[in-house]
């Protein structure tokens, strides 16, 4: 599904990514985890073709970026990020915002097919927001807007769904409601890639984790292999303990910065 090989990326004098290799296969769901500024979002930008590496190769759904029409590849990739939300028109009705995902538009300027409208309504129903269909996007809470973005991303029946910190800015209640909807993605034929720096967002859906530190992937593989106190203490530069509950990991910083 996604292959990153020997990826480096420099912005002016700063080395953002340094020798990244990552293989994501069909049927796997990955979390990219790490501290702020470690290169997580840049990795997503490589996968979606919004950034190109200084060196190395990026292959997505059998297409090598730089040798294909990236716009055609993006039609098979759902993308959720704050930058996309900020480009939408807040006064548009919610169902119409969802429907734009069918064509990767930001806004409609022509009549929308009834079939597309009904599909948007079905997806709103799936995420529990059908009652908001005729409201404007501006009237929704931050958590509701994130659910709208999920419905929008699923409109085109993507093979890949890439999410950049979808729970950012949400309180515990809104976060947990969104995570319930995300966990249902296991019922779809889709591969999910999810960026976060909050380990408690790693719900049962996710099978693999890539742990990023200073532009390098220091560990990658099945989540219970990677989410060990040793690897996490190294990546976060602070000693931690890890506990598992309901197939979700929870991290605890050890007091005083000393291993216990």
N, C-alpha and C positions, 0 to 999 in steps of 0.2 A: 504493500500500500504506500509506504513512504520509506525512502532510503536516503540518508544523509551520509556522504562519504568525504572524509578529510576536509570538513568545512572550516574555513577561517573567514573572519569578517572584521575589517578595520573601519573605524569612522574617525577621520583625521588622524590624530596620533594615538587614539585609544583602540586597543585590541578588545573587541566585544566577544568574539567566538574564536576559539583556538583549538583546531584539530578535533572537531566534533564528528563522531561516527554514531549513527543510530539507525536501527532497522525496526520498522513497525509493520507487523504482518496482519493479514485479514483475520478477524476474530479476536484480536487483542484490543484492549482499551488502556491507553497510557495516560499517566499523569507526569507532567514535567514540573519538578519541585525544586525550590531553592530560594535563597535570600533575595531581597530586592536588589536589582541591578546586576544579577549574575548572568543574564543573557537569555532568560526564558522567553520573553516576548519576541526577541530577535529570532529565536528558533522558529516560532510560529510564523513570523513574517517570511522566513525562508520557505516554509511549507506551503504558504498561500501565494507565493510569488510576488509579494510586495517589497521584498528585499532580495538581492542576489549576492551570493558569497564573493568575497575577494578571491578565494580559491576553493576548489572542491566541487562536488556535483550534488544536485538535488533531483531526485526522481520521485514523482507523485503519480500514483495510479497508472504506472507504466509510461509516463511521459517525463522526459528530461528537460528541466527548465533551462531556457536558453536555446533549445532546439525545437520548441513547440509553441503553439499559441496558448499562452497562460490563461487568457480569458476563457477559452474552451474548457480548460482543466477546472477553473474555478466554478463552472456550472455544476460540477459534481462534488463540490466541497461547500458544506455549510460553515459559516464563520460567525461567531458571537464575540464581540468586543465592545468596550466603551466607545471606541472611535466610531463604530458603525451606528450605535445609538445616537451619538451626537450629530450625525449627518441626517437623521430622519426628521420629518416635519411633525412637530408636536400637535399641531391642530388637525392632523388627519385622523379619521376614525380608526380604531384599533384593528378591525377586520381588514381594512385596506392596507395598513402597515404590514400585517401578516401576509397578505396576498402579494405584496411586492417581491417576496422571496421566490415566487414562482419563476421570475425572470431576472432576479438579481438587480432589480430597480431600487432606487431610493424613494421614488414617488411615481404615481400614475398620472399621465396626462391624456389618457384616452379611456374609453369605456372598457370596463373589466368584464371578462366572460363570466357568466353565471356559474359555470363549472368551477372556475378558479375561486370565486366567492364562496361557494359551498365547501370547497376543500379547506379554505382558510377558517371557516366557521367550525368545521370538524376538528381542526387542530387546536383552535381556541378551546373547544369543549374538552379535548384531551388534557390540556393543562389547567382546566378548571376556571377558565376566564370567558366562557361564552357570554355571560351576562354583561361583559364590558364591550361587546362587539361594536356597538354604535357610539360608544364614548370616544372622546379624543384621547390620543396618547398622553397628552399633558395631564389628564385627570388621574392617571394611574400612579400607584406608589412605585418606588424603585424596584421592589421585588416583583411586582406585577409586570413592569416593563421588561425585566429579565426573562420572565416567562413568555411574554410576547415575542421576544427575540428568539427564544427556543422554537416556538411555533413557526416563526418566519423562516428560520434556518432549515426546518424540516419540509417546507413547502415543495422544494425541488427534488425530494427523495434522494438526498445526497449519499454518496458512498462513504464520505468522510465528514465528520463534524469536529471542528476545531474551536475551542473555547478559551478565551484569554481572561482569566480571573472573573468568571461570571458572578461570583458571590461577593465581589468587592463592594463595600458600602452597605451591605445588608445586615440587619440585626439578626439575632439567633433565630427568631421565629420565621422571618422571611427566607433566611438561608436554608433552614431545614425543609421548608415547603418546596423550595426550588430543587434541592437535592433529591427529594422524593421523585419529582418529575424526571430528573436526570437519570435516576436509577432505573426507570422504566425503559430507557434506551436499550437495555439488554434484550428487549423483545423485538428490536429492529435489526435488520441486516445492515449495520453501519459500524464503522470504526471510529472511536472517539479519542481525541487528543485534548487534554485539559491542563491548562497552566494555573498554578496556584503557589503561594508560599505558606498556606495553612494546611497542615497535614490532616486535620480533622475532616476536611472536605473529600478525603479519599474514601468514597462510599464503596459498597460491595461490587458495583458495576466494574470498577477498575481492576485490571489484572496485572499491569506492569507499571513500574516507576522508573523515570530517569532523573537522577539527582545531579543538579548542576551547581558548580562552584567556580566562580571567576572565569566564566566562558568555556569551561570544560565539563564534560560529563564524567563524574568521578565514579558513578555506579549506575547500572541499568540492568533491569531484569524483572522477574516476578516480584510483586510488591513486598512479600514477607521476607525475601532475601535482601532487598535494598533498604527497607525501613527498619534497620537495626540501630541500636544506640550508637554503635561504633561509627557507621557511615554518617548518620545524622549529626552526631557531635562534631565530626570533621567538617561537614558541609556548612553547618551553622556556626562553627567556631565557638561552641559552647556545649558543655556536657549536658546530656539529656537522658531521660528515661522514656521508654515507649510502652504503652499499654494498649491492648486490643479489646474492643467490646463490640459485639454485633458485626464482626468482620470490618470494623473501622479502627484505624490507629489513632491514638491520642498521645500527644507529646507533652512531656513535663520537664521544664528547665530545672536543673539541679541547683540548689541554693549555693550562693557564693562562688559559683563557677568551679566547684570541686566534684569529682566523680564520687558516687556513693555506692 
